[in-house]
């Protein structure tokens, strides 16, 4: 869509861009935008509906078409973070990984941080868990 259809459209586009928008009680249906999406200089822009379309106004830039274009533009995408929390692997990378070394097959891998319940002596020093042999990761004394 290449034009602002009505004031609900203005409110939705302002929300997408993170612009404060308030519907004003006036003789002409109006929405106040703070700041003006075109000049961003602290002035409020007003968008009035005259029965045929939306008329954007700003005392700072006095550029109605630029206000409409700024609202209709795609919002800026957040920059990609160089420090991702998780590393995503391709299927080929997953298949190329070495087979895991199991401490309790197939429940606990080596270098994993498992959560165990039960008495610490029976869990840490037994040689079987859930009927599976345990490869000790530490020495019981």
TORMAR-678976 format. One line per 5 residues: number of its first residue (from 1); their letters; for each residue y, x, z of N, C-alpha, C, O, CB. Coordinates in pm, whole numbers, m for minus. Glycine has a CB too. Layout:
# TORMAR-678976
NUM = A = Y X Z Y X Z Y X Z Y X Z Y X Z ~ ... $
# end
This chain:
# TORMAR-678976
1 = XXXXX = m117 84 0 0 0 0 124 89 0 131 186 76 m1 m96 121 ~ 221 57 m84 337 144 m98 465 85 m40 574 136 m66 358 176 m243 ~ 454 m22 39 572 m77 104 533 m137 239 417 m169 263 640 m183 14 ~ 631 m150 325 610 m214 454 614 m365 433 716 m419 391 717 m168 560 ~ 505 m431 462 491 m573 432 568 m661 530 644 m749 490 344 m612 432 $
6 = XXXXX = 546 m637 660 611 m717 762 624 m633 889 587 m516 890 532 m849 790 ~ 677 m693 996 700 m616 1118 570 m578 1189 566 m477 1259 789 m695 1212 ~ 465 m657 1173 335 m617 1230 286 m490 1161 227 m403 1226 231 m732 1214 ~ 309 m478 1032 273 m358 958 354 m238 1011 300 m129 1025 298 m378 806 ~ 483 m260 1039 569 m154 1095 514 m110 1230 504 10 1257 716 m202 1109 $
11 = XXXXX = 479 m207 1317 425 m174 1450 296 m94 1439 275 2 1513 400 m303 1531 ~ 208 m134 1346 81 m63 1329 103 80 1279 41 174 1330 m10 m139 1231 ~ 190 98 1180 215 232 1126 285 321 1229 259 441 1234 300 223 999 ~ 374 263 1311 438 341 1417 335 388 1517 340 503 1562 548 258 1488 ~ 240 301 1553 134 339 1648 50 454 1592 16 548 1665 43 219 1679 $
16 = XXXXX = 17 447 1463 m63 552 1400 9 687 1407 m55 791 1423 m93 516 1253 ~ 141 685 1395 220 808 1396 266 850 1535 331 953 1551 340 792 1307 ~ 231 770 1638 271 804 1774 419 781 1800 478 848 1885 237 947 1803 ~ 479 688 1729 622 656 1746 633 532 1835 561 434 1815 693 632 1608 ~ 722 537 1934 743 421 2021 807 309 1939 910 329 1875 833 458 2143 $
21 = XXXXX = 746 193 1942 798 78 1867 808 m40 1961 716 m68 2038 707 44 1745 ~ 922 m111 1953 946 m226 2039 999 m340 1953 1092 m321 1874 1045 m192 2153 ~ 940 m457 1970 990 m576 1900 1111 m626 1978 1103 m647 2099 878 m688 1889 ~ 1223 m645 1907 1348 m688 1971 1371 m837 1950 1339 m892 1845 1467 m607 1915 ~ 1427 m900 2052 1467 m1041 2040 1607 m1042 1979 1705 m1012 2047 1464 m1115 2180 $
26 = XXXXX = 1616 m1075 1854 1746 m1076 1785 1748 m1194 1688 1647 m1260 1665 1772 m941 1710 ~ 1866 m1217 1631 1880 m1325 1533 1789 m1300 1413 1725 m1393 1363 2027 m1337 1487 ~ 1783 m1177 1369 1693 m1135 1262 1573 m1065 1326 1594 m977 1410 1765 m1041 1158 ~ 1449 m1100 1290 1333 m1031 1348 1344 m880 1324 1361 m834 1211 1201 m1085 1287 ~ 1334 m803 1435 1360 m659 1429 1262 m582 1515 1216 m630 1618 1504 m628 1473 $
31 = XXXXX = 1229 m460 1470 1150 m365 1549 1233 m238 1563 1287 m187 1465 1010 m336 1482 ~ 1241 m187 1686 1311 m61 1712 1208 51 1716 1104 38 1780 1391 m68 1846 ~ 1237 161 1647 1149 278 1644 1222 394 1709 1336 424 1674 1107 314 1497 ~ 1156 460 1804 1218 577 1869 1120 692 1870 1011 678 1926 1264 543 2013 ~ 1154 804 1812 1273 832 1732 1255 784 1589 1148 738 1549 1305 981 1734 $
36 = XXXXX = 1362 795 1512 1355 761 1370 1248 849 1305 1255 971 1319 1496 779 1298 ~ 1150 792 1234 1043 873 1175 1090 962 1061 1017 1053 1021 934 784 1126 ~ 1209 939 1007 1258 1021 896 1338 1140 945 1314 1253 902 1344 937 802 ~ 1434 1117 1035 1521 1229 1075 1480 1292 1209 1514 1407 1234 1665 1182 1084 ~ 1408 1220 1294 1359 1272 1423 1468 1341 1505 1441 1437 1577 1246 1371 1398 $
41 = XXXXX = 1592 1291 1495 1702 1358 1564 1749 1285 1688 1859 1311 1737 1817 1376 1470 ~ 1668 1193 1740 1707 1122 1861 1762 983 1836 1773 903 1929 1806 1200 1935 ~ 1797 952 1713 1845 818 1681 1726 722 1674 1614 761 1641 1923 817 1548 ~ 1753 596 1707 1653 493 1688 1668 437 1547 1779 421 1496 1667 381 1794 ~ 1555 406 1486 1558 336 1358 1529 190 1386 1453 157 1477 1454 398 1256 $
46 = XXXXX = 1586 104 1310 1560 m39 1319 1496 m85 1190 1537 m45 1081 1690 m120 1348 ~ 1395 m168 1202 1332 m228 1085 1349 m378 1098 1295 m440 1190 1179 m187 1073 ~ 1424 m436 1005 1450 m579 1007 1369 m647 897 1347 m590 790 1601 m607 989 ~ 1326 m769 925 1256 m849 825 1350 m959 777 1394 m1041 857 1123 m909 882 ~ 1381 m961 648 1479 m1056 595 1415 m1176 526 1484 m1253 459 1571 m986 499 $
51 = XXXXX = 1285 m1192 541 1215 m1302 475 1147 m1260 346 1058 m1330 297 1311 m1414 446 ~ 1188 m1147 291 1129 m1096 167 1058 m963 188 963 m931 117 1236 m1080 60 ~ 1104 m886 283 1047 m755 309 1115 m690 428 1203 m748 491 1058 m666 185 ~ 1073 m569 457 1126 m494 570 1238 m403 522 1225 m335 420 1014 m411 639 ~ 1348 m404 597 1462 m318 565 1478 m218 678 1521 m256 787 1593 m403 543 $
56 = XXXXX = 1445 m88 656 1463 13 760 1607 65 763 1669 85 659 1365 131 738 ~ 1659 84 884 1796 132 902 1798 242 1009 1721 236 1105 1891 16 941 ~ 1887 342 991 1905 446 1092 2049 496 1082 2098 524 973 1803 563 1073 ~ 2116 507 1197 2253 560 1196 2255 711 1176 2357 766 1133 2324 524 1326 ~ 2145 778 1207 2142 924 1193 2127 968 1049 2213 1040 997 2029 981 1274 $
61 = XXXXX = 2020 926 985 1994 972 848 2042 873 743 2065 911 628 1846 998 829 ~ 2056 747 779 2099 643 686 2014 642 558 2064 617 449 2245 662 649 ~ 1884 670 575 1795 680 459 1675 586 478 1568 628 521 1746 827 440 ~ 1697 459 446 1592 358 460 1465 391 386 1356 378 443 1644 227 413 ~ 1473 434 257 1349 468 185 1272 583 252 1148 583 250 1383 506 42 $
66 = XXXXX = 1343 680 311 1273 790 379 1202 741 505 1094 790 538 1372 904 414 ~ 1262 646 576 1199 589 695 1070 517 655 965 537 716 1296 491 769 ~ 1079 434 552 960 363 504 853 461 457 735 444 487 997 266 389 ~ 894 565 383 797 665 335 730 738 451 610 765 447 865 765 242 ~ 808 770 556 752 840 671 650 752 744 548 802 790 864 882 768 $
71 = XXXXX = 678 623 755 583 532 820 457 512 736 347 500 789 649 398 848 ~ 474 508 604 360 483 516 275 607 490 161 595 445 409 428 384 ~ 329 725 518 254 850 494 134 858 587 132 797 694 345 973 514 ~ 35 934 544 m81 959 630 m35 1040 750 46 1132 736 m194 1033 553 ~ m87 1009 870 m46 1086 987 m98 1229 976 m202 1253 914 m97 1020 1116 $
76 = XXXXX = m27 1324 1036 m75 1463 1031 m207 1477 1104 m228 1417 1209 30 1558 1091 ~ m295 1556 1047 m425 1580 1111 m410 1689 1215 m336 1786 1194 m533 1621 1005 ~ m479 1674 1329 m469 1780 1430 m529 1909 1376 m626 1905 1300 m542 1737 1561 ~ m472 2023 1414 m527 2150 1365 m669 2171 1415 m703 2136 1528 m438 2267 1408 ~ m751 2227 1330 m888 2256 1369 m888 2365 1476 m821 2467 1462 m974 2299 1246 $
81 = XXXXX = m962 2342 1579 m969 2438 1688 m1058 2555 1648 m1167 2536 1596 m1021 2371 1817 ~ m1009 2675 1673 m1090 2793 1643 m1195 2813 1751 m1295 2882 1729 m1002 2918 1628 ~ m1173 2754 1868 m1268 2766 1978 m1339 2633 1998 m1294 2549 2075 m1197 2810 2109 ~ m1448 2615 1929 m1525 2493 1941 m1616 2503 2063 m1666 2611 2096 m1607 2466 1813 ~ m1637 2391 2128 m1725 2388 2245 m1870 2407 2203 m1947 2475 2272 m1709 2256 2322 $
86 = XXXXX = m1906 2348 2092 m2044 2356 2045 m2050 2418 1907 m1960 2398 1825 m2108 2216 2043 ~ m2153 2493 1883 m2177 2554 1751 m2271 2464 1677 m2378 2431 1727 m2235 2699 1763 ~ m2233 2423 1557 m2319 2341 1474 m2398 2431 1380 m2342 2521 1318 m2237 2237 1394 ~ m2527 2407 1370 m2615 2485 1285 m2658 2402 1165 m2674 2281 1174 m2738 2535 1363 ~ m2677 2470 1053 m2731 2403 935 m2881 2389 953 m2940 2461 1034 m2696 2482 803 $
91 = XXXXX = m2944 2299 880 m3090 2288 890 m3160 2422 861 m3260 2454 926 m3142 2182 793 ~ m3110 2498 766 m3169 2628 735 m3160 2725 852 m3254 2800 879 m3103 2688 613 ~ m3046 2725 922 m3029 2812 1038 m3122 2771 1152 m3175 2857 1222 m2883 2809 1087 ~ m3142 2642 1169 m3234 2595 1273 m3378 2637 1244 m3451 2679 1333 m3226 2443 1287 ~ m3417 2626 1117 m3553 2665 1079 m3575 2816 1090 m3687 2861 1114 m3584 2619 937 $
96 = XXXXX = m3467 2894 1073 m3478 3040 1079 m3478 3093 1223 m3505 3211 1244 m3365 3103 1001 ~ m3449 3009 1320 m3447 3055 1460 m3589 3088 1507 m3686 3027 1463 m3384 2949 1552 ~ m3599 3187 1598 m3732 3220 1649 m3787 3106 1735 m3711 3027 1793 m3727 3351 1731 ~ m3918 3100 1743 m3983 2998 1825 m3944 3020 1971 m3932 3134 2014 m4138 3002 1808 ~ m3924 2914 2049 m3885 2931 2188 m3997 2987 2273 m4115 2967 2244 m3839 2799 2246 $
101 = XXXXX = m3960 3058 2378 m4056 3105 2477 m4053 3002 2590 m3949 2978 2651 m4022 3252 2528 ~ m4167 2942 2616 m4173 2835 2713 m4210 2888 2851 m4302 2969 2865 m4274 2729 2670 ~ m4137 2843 2954 m4176 2870 3092 m4271 2761 3138 m4370 2789 3205 m4052 2878 3185 ~ m4241 2637 3103 m4330 2522 3127 m4335 2447 2996 m4243 2371 2963 m4280 2430 3247 ~ m4442 2468 2921 m4451 2411 2788 m4482 2262 2797 m4571 2228 2874 m4557 2482 2706 $
106 = XXXXX = m4420 2176 2729 m4303 2187 2643 m4177 2137 2713 m4092 2074 2649 m4327 2109 2515 ~ m4163 2163 2843 m4052 2107 2919 m3938 2204 2943 m3822 2164 2933 m4103 2057 3050 ~ m3967 2330 2975 m3862 2425 3014 m3872 2550 2930 m3973 2620 2933 m3871 2459 3164 ~ m3765 2577 2855 m3760 2699 2774 m3702 2814 2856 m3631 2792 2953 m3678 2677 2646 ~ m3734 2935 2814 m3674 3053 2873 m3524 3049 2844 m3483 3006 2736 m3739 3184 2818 $
111 = XXXXX = m3442 3093 2939 m3296 3094 2930 m3237 2954 2933 m3121 2936 2896 m3253 3165 2804 ~ m3315 2856 2977 m3263 2720 2993 m3224 2701 3139 m3265 2779 3225 m3367 2613 2948 ~ m3147 2600 3166 m3107 2568 3302 m3167 2432 3336 m3100 2330 3324 m2951 2567 3318 ~ m3294 2431 3380 m3360 2304 3406 m3321 2248 3543 m3271 2321 3629 m3512 2320 3399 ~ m3344 2121 3559 m3325 2056 3689 m3463 2021 3740 m3536 1943 3677 m3233 1929 3678 $
116 = XXXXX = m3499 2076 3853 m3631 2053 3910 m3618 1971 4038 m3518 1982 4109 m3704 2186 3938 ~ m3717 1891 4065 m3719 1817 4191 m3851 1847 4260 m3948 1886 4195 m3700 1664 4168 ~ m3854 1829 4388 m3973 1860 4466 m3944 1979 4554 m3834 2034 4553 m4095 1888 4374 ~ m4045 2017 4633 m4022 2130 4722 m4009 2258 4641 m4078 2275 4541 m4136 2144 4825 ~ m3921 2346 4684 m3894 2469 4609 m4017 2558 4603 m4036 2628 4504 m3778 2544 4670 $
121 = XXXXX = m4099 2558 4707 m4219 2643 4706 m4318 2594 4602 m4372 2674 4525 m4285 2646 4846 ~ m4343 2463 4598 m4443 2414 4503 m4392 2426 4359 m4471 2449 4268 m4479 2268 4533 ~ m4262 2411 4339 m4208 2418 4203 m4198 2562 4155 m4233 2591 4041 m4072 2352 4197 ~ m4150 2652 4241 m4123 2787 4194 m4246 2877 4194 m4253 2970 4113 m4017 2848 4278 ~ m4342 2854 4281 m4452 2949 4292 m4584 2898 4236 m4681 2973 4229 m4471 2986 4435 $
126 = XXXXX = m4590 2771 4196 m4716 2723 4142 m4734 2777 4002 m4638 2822 3939 m4720 2568 4142 ~ m4856 2774 3953 m4886 2826 3821 m4904 2715 3718 m4933 2742 3601 m5010 2912 3826 ~ m4887 2591 3762 m4894 2478 3669 m4786 2377 3706 m4753 2359 3824 m5034 2413 3671 ~ m4733 2312 3605 m4635 2204 3624 m4668 2098 3521 m4676 2128 3402 m4487 2256 3609 ~ m4686 1975 3563 m4723 1864 3474 m4849 1898 3395 m4864 1859 3279 m4607 1832 3377 $
131 = XXXXX = m4940 1971 3459 m5065 2007 3393 m5052 2117 3291 m5149 2147 3221 m5121 1888 3328 ~ m4936 2179 3280 m4913 2285 3182 m4898 2418 3255 m4841 2422 3364 m4788 2255 3096 ~ m4947 2529 3196 m4931 2659 3262 m4784 2702 3266 m4706 2671 3175 m5015 2766 3191 ~ m4749 2772 3371 m4612 2821 3388 m4608 2970 3366 m4691 3044 3419 m4558 2786 3528 ~ m4512 3015 3287 m4484 3158 3271 m4368 3187 3367 m4256 3142 3342 m4449 3196 3119 $
136 = XXXXX = m4393 3261 3476 m4289 3280 3576 m4168 3355 3518 m4182 3454 3446 m4345 3357 3695 ~ m4049 3304 3553 m3926 3369 3512 m3872 3457 3624 m3781 3536 3601 m3823 3266 3472 ~ m3927 3445 3742 m3888 3526 3857 m4009 3555 3941 m4114 3494 3923 m3779 3457 3939 ~ m3994 3644 4030 m4108 3687 4113 m4102 3613 4247 m4000 3619 4316 m4108 3842 4135 ~ m4209 3545 4283 m4217 3478 4412 m4266 3579 4516 m4359 3655 4489 m4311 3354 4406 $
141 = X = m4206 3579 4632 m4250 3673 4739 m4294 3598 4860 m4335 3659 4959 m4139 3769 4777 $
# end
